[in-house]
């Protein structure tokens, strides 16, 4: 997380996940485990309510790339990706 101004109201955040897993099941098929990597980025504004709390609004971007599928003991190389852009609200309490 990095703040873009002295008042710490504008912020950006970034995370990279070296290992990401997901469970996938399509109707009557067996459940697969997908493995890969992911990253997340957010940009937002924090409105300070008091010295110990703030309320924020953010725009989030997440991207996940799966390169391996595991079904029982069988591994298979795949190329699946998922991208999402969504807004969020945040309540922050500082202790």
Long-range contacts (C-beta under 8 A, 24 or more apart in sequence): 8-46, 8-48, 9-45, 9-46, 9-47, 9-48, 10-44, 10-45, 10-46, 11-42, 11-43, 11-44, 11-45, 11-46, 11-56, 12-41, 12-42, 12-43, 12-44, 13-40, 13-41, 13-42, 14-39, 14-40, 14-41, 15-39, 15-40, 20-64, 20-66, 22-64, 22-66, 24-69, 30-71, 30-72, 32-69, 32-70, 32-71, 33-69, 33-70, 33-71, 34-66, 34-68, 34-69, 34-70, 34-78, 34-80, 35-66, 35-67, 35-68, 35-69, 35-70, 36-64, 36-65, 36-66, 36-67, 36-68, 36-80, 37-64, 37-65, 37-67, 38-62, 38-63, 38-64, 38-65, 39-63, 42-88, 44-90, 46-90, 46-92, 51-94, 52-93, 52-94, 52-95, 53-91, 53-92, 53-93, 53-94, 54-91, 54-92, 55-89, 55-90, 55-91, 55-92, 56-89, 56-90, 56-91, 56-92, 57-87, 57-88, 57-89, 57-90, 58-87, 58-88, 58-89, 58-90, 59-85, 59-86, 59-87, 60-84, 60-85, 60-86, 60-87, 60-88, 61-85
